[in-house]
């Protein structure tokens, strides 16, 4: 039963990865109209790279040796982290904000207080989430289960 749930989780990650990759491609079309096109490029790249990352995670998902609880936590955190990465950088590009947290792509642009708080919260929380995901996945590959 656990193997079926892992296969299903892997398929979901692959589908969500393709969706995020598509969102990244669509983001690429709007780069010229954004308040900060350089941050828009960052958002485009984050979404396409994180989409591929989700696809890779989906492929290895059935091979992980983790409890159901850890699989659920990891799944939730990886979806949160990857999609938050895209949306946070996109909001930064739309608002012309975020230079405090992302000085190179931010280009010195500063948003309203609440915009900067949203960006900081997004970037910090997604970074912590992805670190936890990496630790869990590393732990999950300590013993490979046979899926044959």
C-alpha positions in Angstrom: 0.0 0.0 0.0 2.8 2.4 0.9 4.5 1.8 -2.5 1.2 2.8 -4.3 1.0 6.0 -2.3 4.6 6.8 -3.2 4.0 6.1 -6.9 1.0 8.4 -6.7 3.0 11.1 -4.9 5.7 10.8 -7.6 3.1 11.3 -10.3 1.7 14.4 -8.6 5.2 15.9 -8.2 5.8 15.3 -11.9 2.5 16.9 -12.9 3.1 19.9 -10.6 6.6 20.2 -12.0 5.3 20.4 -15.5 2.8 23.0 -14.4 5.5 25.1 -12.7 7.7 24.8 -15.7 4.8 26.1 -17.9 4.2 29.0 -15.5 7.9 29.8 -15.8 7.6 29.8 -19.6 4.6 32.1 -19.4 6.4 34.4 -17.0 9.1 34.8 -19.7 6.5 36.4 -22.0 5.7 39.2 -19.5 9.3 40.1 -18.5 9.3 43.3 -20.7 6.2 44.8 -19.0 7.3 44.2 -15.4 8.4 47.1 -13.2 11.7 45.2 -12.7 12.4 43.1 -15.8 15.6 41.7 -14.3 13.7 40.3 -11.3 11.1 39.0 -13.9 13.9 37.0 -15.5 14.8 35.6 -12.1 11.2 34.5 -11.6 11.2 32.9 -15.1 14.4 31.0 -14.3 13.2 30.0 -10.8 10.0 28.5 -12.1 11.6 26.6 -15.0 14.4 25.3 -12.8 12.1 24.4 -9.9 9.7 22.7 -12.3 12.5 20.5 -13.4 13.5 19.9 -9.8 9.9 18.8 -9.0 10.0 16.4 -12.0 13.3 14.9 -10.7 11.9 14.6 -7.2 8.8 12.8 -8.7 11.1 10.3 -10.4 13.0 9.4 -7.2 9.9 9.6 -4.9 9.0 5.9 -5.2 12.5 4.9 -4.3 12.7 6.8 -1.0 12.8 5.0 2.3 10.7 7.3 4.5 7.7 7.0 6.8 4.3 8.1 5.4 4.4 11.1 7.8 7.9 12.2 6.5 6.7 11.7 2.9 3.7 14.0 3.5 5.8 16.6 5.2 8.4 16.5 2.5 5.8 16.7 -0.3 4.1 19.7 1.3 7.4 21.5 1.9 8.7 20.9 -1.6 5.5 22.2 -3.2 5.5 25.2 -0.9 9.1 26.0 -1.5 9.2 25.7 -5.2 5.9 27.6 -5.9 6.7 30.2 -3.3 10.1 30.8 -5.0 8.3 31.6 -8.3 5.6 33.7 -6.9 7.8 35.7 -4.5 10.2 36.7 -7.3 7.3 37.4 -9.6 5.7 39.7 -7.0 9.1 41.4 -6.6 9.2 42.0 -10.3 5.7 43.3 -10.5 6.0 45.6 -7.4 9.6 46.7 -8.1 10.6 45.6 -4.7 12.9 43.2 -2.9 16.3 44.7 -3.3 17.1 44.3 0.4 16.8 40.5 0.1 17.9 40.2 -3.5 20.3 43.1 -4.2 21.6 42.0 -7.6 18.2 41.3 -9.2 16.4 44.0 -7.2 18.4 46.7 -8.8 18.0 49.0 -5.9 14.2 49.1 -6.1 12.3 49.2 -2.8 8.7 48.5 -2.3 6.2 49.5 0.3 6.7 48.1 3.8 4.1 45.4 3.5 5.5 44.3 0.1 9.0 44.0 1.5 7.6 42.0 4.5 5.8 39.6 2.1 9.0 39.1 0.0 11.1 38.6 3.1 8.7 36.1 4.6 8.4 34.2 1.3 12.2 34.0 0.7 13.1 33.1 4.3 10.3 30.5 4.6 11.0 28.9 1.2 14.7 28.7 2.0 14.1 26.9 5.3 11.5 24.6 3.6 13.9 23.6 0.9 16.8 23.0 3.4 14.4 20.7 5.3 13.4 18.9 2.1 17.0 18.3 1.2 17.7 16.8 4.6 14.6 14.6 4.4 15.4 13.4 0.9 19.0 12.7 1.8 17.8 10.7 4.8 15.3 8.9 2.5 18.0 7.7 0.1 20.0 6.0 2.9 18.4 2.7 1.9 16.8 2.2 -1.4 13.6 0.1 -1.4 13.1 -2.4 -4.2 10.1 -1.3 -6.4 10.1 -4.5 -8.6 
